[in-house]
Amino acid sequence: MTAQLPPTMHDKTATARLIAGAKWAFTTRRVDRDDLAGLSKNYKDAVAGDLVLCQILEIGHHRRIQLADRRGSITYPGDLVVVCLGDRYAPDQFLCRAEITDAPIELAAGGGIVGVVEAAHMRMDDPTKLLPIGLLKNATDQVMNVADYALPKLPKNNDVTVIGVFGASMNSGKTTAAVSLAHGLQRAGFDVAGIKATGTGAFGDFNAFDDAGVPVTDFTDAGMATTFKMPLERIEEGFDTLVATAAANGANMVVVEIADGVFQQETRAILEGSRIKNRLDGILFAAPDALSAMGGVMVLERYGLRPFAISGKVSCSPLGAKEAADVSGLPIVTREELWDQTVVTELTAAHLRQSNMRGAA
């Protein structure tokens, strides 16, 4: 099945009709669809974050696409989707390069990241294949990019308390730890906001904060479909804007999740020296086992940081938690303990900014 292209790529009415039934991915959720005025085949100049209309050719690993309204939609061959060109780094899934030609491309993340998959974990099925139909253009003949719809840039805010959540790797329990910490702090009386500062655009982590009753933004709100290969300065600017926006909306405590493990290149750059590292008032570390807990603490200490506690998957095992506590000298806390207002107040008391002390009252 092949989509019927509009008679001219500059025919706004025909293009709008073509896209009317398309599924818009989560990464496009801030885009004003009324800006759409045409399609472009100028793929050679495409950059990460550009919006692409594609048709699904063959269903692979991702059998659903995460929609802009934050629900999953089963996909079928022939479906039209609006997604973002982007790079992806996921050791447990795909390595993807932000590149597009007339040839089929691949869906690297369910939140709507497409490009050329260069490598995959051996347990992964082949990626879902898509036929690019055109880059979306606005009325000024410019290709539409998620960066065009970012929150207004704001200078850094130095008043709110910012707690960072790092992990040993993908799937170490970072999101559960971050969301549980945010929920517990909220129960302790703080006005809490959640932020996902780096990663790949997807609604899983976003929805997890929302389910916990915690207002949340992520790097897609700062105009990045993914942060892999983004310059550190741009990631820092996004972080500053997200923290300042949270503060402007009433937060006095911000929990920031940093994606992937401490060896991922953007995470490593943050730890080696960045405004993000310098802005953190405290760190919670997530680890899958005791060895990862010990190694993670050693890596953080190399950068002059020490977490106030360890959580993540290791906390699910009483024996693993005891081992981790023995080798790290840190408390190991389960998600249920992080929900407890007394526990989180004690864990974070030494890290609060003076202006936020009222939250612990």
C-alpha positions as CSV (number, residue, x, y, z in Angstrom):
1,M,0.0,0.0,0.0
2,T,1.4,3.4,-1.0
3,A,0.1,6.8,0.1
4,Q,-1.4,9.0,-2.6
5,L,0.8,12.1,-2.6
6,P,-0.7,15.5,-3.1
7,P,-0.6,16.9,-6.7
8,T,2.1,19.4,-5.5
9,M,4.2,19.4,-2.4
10,H,3.2,23.1,-2.0
11,D,-0.6,22.4,-2.0
12,K,-1.6,23.1,1.6
13,T,-5.1,21.7,1.2
14,A,-4.0,18.5,-0.4
15,T,-1.3,18.0,2.1
16,A,-3.6,18.7,5.0
17,R,-6.1,16.1,3.6
18,L,-3.3,13.6,3.3
19,I,-2.2,14.1,6.9
20,A,-5.7,14.4,8.4
21,G,-5.7,10.7,9.3
22,A,-2.0,10.4,10.3
23,K,-0.9,9.4,13.8
24,W,1.2,12.1,15.4
25,A,3.9,10.7,17.7
26,F,4.5,11.8,21.3
27,T,7.7,13.7,20.2
28,T,5.5,16.0,18.2
29,R,3.1,16.8,21.0
30,R,4.0,20.5,21.2
31,V,3.7,21.2,17.5
32,D,1.0,23.5,16.2
33,R,-0.5,21.4,13.4
34,D,-2.2,24.5,11.9
35,D,1.3,25.6,10.8
36,L,1.5,22.8,8.3
37,A,1.6,24.2,4.7
38,G,3.4,21.6,2.6
39,L,5.9,18.9,2.2
40,S,9.5,18.9,1.2
41,K,11.7,16.2,-0.3
42,N,14.9,18.1,0.5
43,Y,16.2,15.3,2.7
44,K,19.9,16.1,2.4
45,D,19.5,19.1,4.6
46,A,17.3,17.4,7.2
47,V,18.5,17.6,10.9
48,A,17.5,16.0,14.1
49,G,14.1,17.1,15.3
50,D,12.7,17.7,11.8
51,L,9.1,16.5,11.4
52,V,8.6,13.7,8.8
53,L,5.5,12.2,7.3
54,C,6.0,8.5,6.8
55,Q,4.0,5.5,5.8
56,I,4.5,2.2,7.7
57,L,5.8,-0.5,5.4
58,E,6.6,-3.4,7.7
59,I,5.9,-4.0,11.4
60,G,8.9,-4.9,13.4
61,H,9.9,-4.5,17.0
62,H,7.7,-1.5,17.7
63,R,4.2,-2.7,17.1
64,R,2.7,0.5,18.6
65,I,3.4,4.1,18.3
66,Q,3.1,6.5,21.3
67,L,0.7,9.2,20.3
68,A,0.9,12.9,21.2
69,D,-2.1,12.5,23.5
70,R,0.0,10.0,25.5
71,R,-1.6,6.7,24.6
72,G,-0.3,3.8,22.6
73,S,-1.7,3.0,19.1
74,I,-1.4,-0.3,17.4
75,T,0.2,0.3,14.0
76,Y,-0.7,-1.4,10.7
77,P,1.1,-1.5,7.3
78,G,-0.1,1.5,5.4
79,D,-0.6,3.8,8.4
80,L,0.6,7.3,8.0
81,V,2.6,8.7,11.0
82,V,4.2,12.1,11.8
83,V,7.4,11.4,13.6
84,C,10.8,13.1,14.2
85,L,14.1,12.5,12.7
86,G,16.5,11.7,15.5
87,D,19.6,10.0,16.9
88,R,19.1,7.3,19.5
89,Y,21.5,5.6,21.9
90,A,20.0,2.6,23.8
91,P,22.3,-0.3,24.7
92,D,19.3,-2.6,25.3
93,Q,17.6,-1.6,22.1
94,F,18.8,0.4,19.1
95,L,21.6,2.7,18.0
96,C,20.1,5.1,15.4
97,R,21.5,7.8,13.2
98,A,19.5,10.9,12.2
99,E,19.6,10.4,8.5
100,I,16.9,10.3,5.8
101,T,16.8,9.5,2.1
102,D,14.1,8.3,-0.3
103,A,14.8,4.8,0.8
104,P,12.9,3.2,3.7
105,I,14.0,4.3,7.2
106,E,13.4,2.7,10.6
107,L,11.5,3.4,13.8
108,A,14.1,3.5,16.6
109,A,11.7,4.5,19.4
110,G,8.0,4.1,20.0
111,G,7.8,7.8,20.9
112,G,8.4,8.6,17.3
113,I,12.1,8.7,16.5
114,V,13.2,7.6,13.0
115,G,16.4,7.3,11.1
116,V,18.9,4.6,10.1
117,V,19.4,1.9,12.7
118,E,23.1,1.1,12.9
119,A,23.2,-1.5,15.6
120,A,20.7,-3.4,17.9
121,H,20.7,-5.6,20.9
122,M,20.6,-9.3,19.9
123,R,17.3,-9.9,21.5
124,M,15.6,-7.2,19.4
125,D,13.4,-7.9,16.4
126,D,14.1,-6.0,13.3
127,P,13.0,-2.4,13.5
128,T,9.7,-1.3,12.0
129,K,10.3,0.1,8.5
130,L,8.8,3.3,7.1
131,L,8.6,5.0,3.8
132,P,9.4,8.7,4.1
133,I,6.8,10.8,2.2
134,G,8.1,14.3,3.0
135,L,9.4,16.7,5.6
136,L,6.7,19.0,7.0
137,K,7.0,22.7,6.0
138,N,5.3,25.8,7.3
139,A,3.9,28.8,5.5
140,T,7.4,30.4,5.2
141,D,8.6,27.3,3.4
142,Q,10.8,26.2,6.4
143,V,10.9,22.6,7.5
144,M,9.1,22.3,10.8
145,N,11.3,21.2,13.7
146,V,10.3,20.4,17.4
147,A,12.8,23.1,18.4
148,D,10.4,25.7,16.9
149,Y,7.8,24.8,19.6
150,A,10.0,24.7,22.7
151,L,9.2,26.5,25.9
152,P,10.6,30.0,26.0
153,K,14.2,30.0,27.2
154,L,14.7,31.1,30.8
155,P,17.9,31.8,32.8
156,K,18.8,29.3,35.5
157,N,16.9,29.5,38.8
158,N,19.1,29.2,41.9
159,D,16.3,29.1,44.5
160,V,14.6,25.7,44.2
161,T,16.2,22.5,45.5
162,V,17.2,20.2,42.6
163,I,17.8,16.5,43.2
164,G,19.4,14.4,40.4
165,V,18.7,10.8,39.8
166,F,21.4,8.9,38.0
167,G,21.7,5.2,37.2
168,A,24.2,2.5,36.5
169,S,22.6,1.7,33.1
170,M,19.3,1.5,31.2
171,N,16.7,-0.5,33.1
172,S,18.3,0.0,36.5
173,G,15.2,1.4,38.1
174,K,15.9,5.1,37.6
175,T,12.4,6.2,36.7
176,T,10.8,4.2,39.5
177,A,13.3,5.8,41.9
178,A,12.8,9.3,40.6
179,V,9.0,9.1,40.6
180,S,8.9,7.5,44.0
181,L,11.2,10.2,45.4
182,A,9.1,12.9,43.9
183,H,5.9,11.4,45.2
184,G,7.4,11.0,48.7
185,L,8.6,14.6,48.7
186,Q,5.2,15.8,47.7
187,R,3.7,13.9,50.6
188,A,6.2,15.5,52.9
189,G,4.8,18.9,52.0
190,F,7.0,20.1,49.1
191,D,5.7,21.6,45.9
192,V,7.5,19.1,43.6
193,A,8.1,19.0,39.8
194,G,9.6,16.2,37.8
195,I,12.0,16.7,34.9
196,K,13.5,14.2,32.5
197,A,16.6,16.1,31.3
198,T,18.1,13.7,28.8
199,G,17.0,10.6,26.9
200,T,14.8,9.6,24.0
201,G,11.4,11.1,23.5
202,A,8.8,8.7,24.9
203,F,5.8,8.9,27.2
204,G,6.7,6.2,29.7
205,D,8.7,8.3,32.1
206,F,6.5,11.3,31.5
207,N,3.3,9.4,32.4
208,A,5.0,7.8,35.4
209,F,5.5,11.2,37.0
210,D,2.0,12.2,36.0
211,D,0.5,9.1,37.5
212,A,2.2,10.0,40.8
213,G,0.5,13.3,40.8
214,V,3.7,15.2,40.0
215,P,3.8,17.9,37.3
216,V,6.4,17.0,34.7
217,T,8.3,18.3,31.7
218,D,11.1,16.8,29.7
219,F,13.7,17.6,27.1
220,T,11.0,17.5,24.3
221,D,9.5,20.6,26.0
222,A,12.9,22.2,25.6
223,G,12.8,21.4,21.8
224,M,14.8,18.2,21.6
225,A,13.3,14.9,20.3
226,T,16.3,13.2,21.8
227,T,19.4,14.4,23.5
228,F,21.9,11.9,22.0
229,K,24.5,13.9,20.0
230,M,23.1,17.2,21.2
231,P,25.8,19.7,22.2
232,L,26.2,19.9,26.0
233,E,25.4,23.6,26.0
234,R,22.0,22.9,24.4
235,I,21.3,20.3,27.0
236,E,22.3,22.7,29.7
237,E,20.1,25.4,28.3
238,G,17.2,23.0,28.2
239,F,17.8,22.0,31.8
240,D,18.0,25.6,32.9
241,T,14.7,26.4,31.2
242,L,12.9,23.3,32.6
243,V,14.0,24.0,36.2
244,A,13.1,27.7,35.9
245,T,9.8,26.9,34.3
246,A,9.0,24.5,37.2
247,A,9.9,27.2,39.7
248,A,7.8,29.7,37.9
249,N,4.9,27.3,38.1
250,G,5.2,27.0,41.9
251,A,7.7,24.2,42.5
252,N,10.2,24.5,45.4
253,M,11.6,21.0,44.8
254,V,12.6,19.5,41.5
255,V,13.6,15.9,40.9
256,V,15.6,15.5,37.7
257,E,16.1,12.1,36.0
258,I,19.2,11.7,33.8
259,A,18.8,9.0,31.2
260,D,20.9,5.8,30.7
261,G,24.0,5.0,32.7
262,V,27.0,7.0,33.9
263,F,29.1,5.9,30.9
264,Q,26.7,7.2,28.3
265,Q,28.4,10.1,26.5
266,E,26.0,12.9,27.4
267,T,25.7,11.6,31.0
268,R,29.4,11.4,31.3
269,A,29.8,14.9,29.9
270,I,27.3,16.2,32.5
271,L,29.3,14.5,35.3
272,E,32.7,15.6,34.0
273,G,31.8,19.3,34.2
274,S,28.5,21.1,33.5
275,R,26.0,23.6,34.8
276,I,23.8,20.6,35.5
277,K,26.3,18.9,37.7
278,N,27.1,22.1,39.6
279,R,23.4,22.9,40.1
280,L,22.5,19.6,41.8
281,D,21.8,19.8,45.5
282,G,21.8,16.0,46.0
283,I,21.9,12.7,44.1
284,L,19.9,9.5,44.4
285,F,21.6,6.6,42.5
286,A,19.7,3.6,41.0
287,A,21.5,0.3,40.5
288,P,20.4,-3.2,39.4
289,D,22.7,-5.1,41.7
290,A,25.3,-4.7,44.4
291,L,28.3,-4.6,42.0
292,S,26.7,-1.9,40.0
293,A,25.9,0.0,43.2
294,M,29.5,-0.1,44.3
295,G,30.8,0.8,40.8
296,G,28.4,3.7,40.4
297,V,29.3,5.2,43.7
298,M,33.0,4.9,42.8
299,V,32.4,6.7,39.5
300,L,30.4,9.5,41.1
301,E,33.1,10.0,43.7
302,R,35.6,10.3,40.9
303,Y,33.6,13.4,39.9
304,G,33.4,14.7,43.4
305,L,29.8,13.5,44.0
306,R,28.3,11.1,46.5
307,P,24.7,10.0,46.5
308,F,22.7,10.3,49.7
309,A,21.1,6.8,49.0
310,I,20.8,4.0,46.5
311,S,17.6,2.7,45.1
312,G,16.5,0.9,41.9
313,K,16.2,-2.8,41.2
314,V,18.8,-3.8,43.8
315,S,16.4,-2.6,46.5
316,C,13.9,-5.3,45.4
317,S,16.3,-8.0,46.8
318,P,16.9,-8.1,50.6
319,L,20.2,-10.0,50.0
320,G,21.2,-7.7,47.2
321,A,20.3,-4.7,49.2
322,K,22.4,-5.9,52.1
323,E,25.4,-6.5,49.9
324,A,25.0,-3.0,48.3
325,A,24.8,-1.4,51.7
326,D,27.9,-3.3,52.9
327,V,30.1,-2.3,50.0
328,S,28.8,1.3,49.5
329,G,28.2,2.4,53.1
330,L,24.9,4.0,51.9
331,P,21.3,3.4,52.8
332,I,19.4,1.2,50.2
333,V,15.8,2.4,49.9
334,T,12.9,0.7,48.2
335,R,10.2,2.6,46.3
336,E,7.8,2.1,49.2
337,E,10.3,3.7,51.6
338,L,10.7,6.6,49.1
339,W,7.0,7.1,49.3
340,D,7.3,7.6,53.0
341,Q,7.4,11.3,54.0
342,T,9.5,10.6,57.1
343,V,12.1,8.6,55.2
344,V,12.5,11.1,52.3
345,T,12.6,14.1,54.7
346,E,15.5,12.5,56.6
347,L,17.3,11.5,53.4
348,T,17.1,14.9,51.8
349,A,17.2,17.2,54.9
350,A,20.9,18.0,54.4
351,H,20.4,18.9,50.8
352,L,17.6,21.5,51.0
353,R,18.1,25.0,49.9
354,Q,17.3,27.5,52.7
355,S,14.3,28.9,50.9
356,N,12.8,25.4,50.8
357,M,13.2,24.5,54.4
358,R,9.5,25.2,55.0
359,G,8.6,22.2,52.9
360,A,9.9,19.9,55.5
361,A,7.8,21.5,58.3
